[in-house]
Every structure is written in structure tokens, then in C-alpha cells.
Amino acid sequence: MGSLIVLYHSQEFGNTLAMAEAIAEGAKASGVEVTLINTNEKRFDVEQFRNFDAVAFGSPDYWGYIAGGLKVFVDDFYIARKSNRQGLIDKPYGLFYSHGGGGTVLRPFEDLFNLMRIGSKVGKTIESYGKPDNSVLKECHELGRQLAETTKR
Ligand SMILES: Cc1cc2nc3c(=O)[nH]c(=O)nc-3n(C[C@H](O)[C@H](O)[C@H](O)COP(=O)(O)O)c2cc1C
């Protein structure tokens, strides 16, 4: 069975959490094992990242950038990858974010994760202005399904 990690930060209203859960549901419905980690609750051990086949990263827009908790993972990833790339790269990934009306994080978010060279990006970056509505949740569900499919190839 393939495995997906949904690594996200959610803190203020649970908006990004709701998106993460919809992605997880979409992937589970396709028979993939899913782990949800909120970087607001704990620092994720980058070594554990090696255990997953695909990943979805999510963040709220904080000051036009990603949230600090997720940025910690990005920095840990860089250092870990320098000493041993095995199991850290070649993972299909998807991106999602929520914002309060500005949403200028989109470009830096995409640029940063492109720079990390984790693997191929799956689908388009999903955006939610505030609480995700049904159409956003549907997009999230579909991204989960697409990521799940990549683990079966
Ligand atoms: C510290 C902080 C900074 C924020 N900065 C921005 C911003 O620059 N642009 C924007 O559109 N929303 C901004 N917001 C709003 C959040 O991105 C938005 O409420 C988001 O949906 C919260 O996600 P969450 O409920 O998953 O924590 C900010 C919120 C906080 C707490």
C-alpha cells in the first residue's frame, strides 16, 4: 500500500486543517495510507519523511510567506538532504494554502518548494480564501486522489 503525508500548518481558524483533511480523505478513498501532521503542534522529524511515497504541503499565508512551522521543515530538509538524499527526494508533491484576502504567498510558496527539488508537482496549487467552501474541498479531495495514484505507479 502506498503512503502519503499531508504536512501542513494550521493555527488560526482551522482553514488549512480542513483542506488537509479533504486531501487525506481523497487519498484514503484511493486505498492509500495517510499521515496528517500539523507543524503548529510539533516539529516533524525530517528523517521520518523518508517513509512516505508522496506528500501534500499546506500553509496559511502569514505576512505573504509560509508559516514558520512549515518553514522549519523546509530548513531541516535542506540540511538532511545535504548528507543523505536517499528517500528524501523523487516524491510527487502537491501544494495548498489558505489566506485572509491577500494571498500573496502563492508565488513564494511555489518557488520555495520548486527550489527544494523534492520531485514532480502534482496538480495546481489549491487556494482558499478563508474557510474552504465545497468547491475548494472538492479540489482538495481530487488532489488527494491524484497523489494516491502516483504511489501506485
Ligand atoms: C500572523 C498572521 C499573519 C497573516 N498574514 C496574512 C497575509 O499576509 N495575507 C493574507 O491574506 N492573510 C494573512 N493571514 C490570515 C490567514 O492566512 C488566514 O486566516 C488563514 O486562513 C488561517 O489559516 P488557519 O485557520 O489554517 O490557521 C495572517 C494570519 C496570521 C495569524
PDBQT file of the ligand as one rigid body, heavy atoms in Angstrom, charges set to zero:
ROOT
HETATM    1  C1  LIG A 201       0.255  36.008  11.883  1.00  0.00    +0.000 C 
HETATM    2  C2  LIG A 201      -0.723  36.034  10.721  1.00  0.00    +0.000 A 
HETATM    3  C3  LIG A 201      -0.360  36.655   9.542  1.00  0.00    +0.000 A 
HETATM    4  C4  LIG A 201      -1.249  36.665   8.456  1.00  0.00    +0.000 A 
HETATM    5  N1  LIG A 201      -0.859  37.273   7.292  1.00  0.00    +0.000 NA
HETATM    6  C5  LIG A 201      -1.683  37.223   6.202  1.00  0.00    +0.000 A 
HETATM    7  C6  LIG A 201      -1.284  37.822   4.961  1.00  0.00    +0.000 A 
HETATM    8  O1  LIG A 201      -0.210  38.396   4.828  1.00  0.00    +0.000 OA
HETATM    9  N2  LIG A 201      -2.137  37.733   3.917  1.00  0.00    +0.000 N 
HETATM   10  C7  LIG A 201      -3.354  37.094   3.992  1.00  0.00    +0.000 A 
HETATM   11  O2  LIG A 201      -4.082  37.006   3.000  1.00  0.00    +0.000 OA
HETATM   12  N3  LIG A 201      -3.763  36.520   5.169  1.00  0.00    +0.000 NA
HETATM   13  C8  LIG A 201      -2.958  36.578   6.274  1.00  0.00    +0.000 A 
HETATM   14  N4  LIG A 201      -3.359  35.992   7.458  1.00  0.00    +0.000 N 
HETATM   15  C9  LIG A 201      -4.661  35.281   7.509  1.00  0.00    +0.000 C 
HETATM   16  C10 LIG A 201      -4.505  33.771   7.386  1.00  0.00    +0.000 C 
HETATM   17  O3  LIG A 201      -3.703  33.411   6.274  1.00  0.00    +0.000 OA
HETATM   18  C11 LIG A 201      -5.878  33.082   7.230  1.00  0.00    +0.000 C 
HETATM   19  O4  LIG A 201      -6.730  33.445   8.281  1.00  0.00    +0.000 OA
HETATM   20  C12 LIG A 201      -5.733  31.578   7.153  1.00  0.00    +0.000 C 
HETATM   21  O5  LIG A 201      -6.883  31.022   6.549  1.00  0.00    +0.000 OA
HETATM   22  C13 LIG A 201      -5.514  30.930   8.525  1.00  0.00    +0.000 C 
HETATM   23  O6  LIG A 201      -5.340  29.547   8.352  1.00  0.00    +0.000 OA
HETATM   24  P1  LIG A 201      -5.585  28.538   9.564  1.00  0.00    +0.000 P 
HETATM   25  O7  LIG A 201      -7.001  28.735  10.045  1.00  0.00    +0.000 OA
HETATM   26  O8  LIG A 201      -5.374  27.187   8.957  1.00  0.00    +0.000 OA
HETATM   27  O9  LIG A 201      -4.553  28.831  10.602  1.00  0.00    +0.000 OA
HETATM   28  C14 LIG A 201      -2.498  36.005   8.558  1.00  0.00    +0.000 A 
HETATM   29  C15 LIG A 201      -2.856  35.407   9.776  1.00  0.00    +0.000 A 
HETATM   30  C16 LIG A 201      -1.977  35.415  10.847  1.00  0.00    +0.000 A 
HETATM   31  C17 LIG A 201      -2.365  34.732  12.150  1.00  0.00    +0.000 C 
ENDROOT
TORSDOF 0
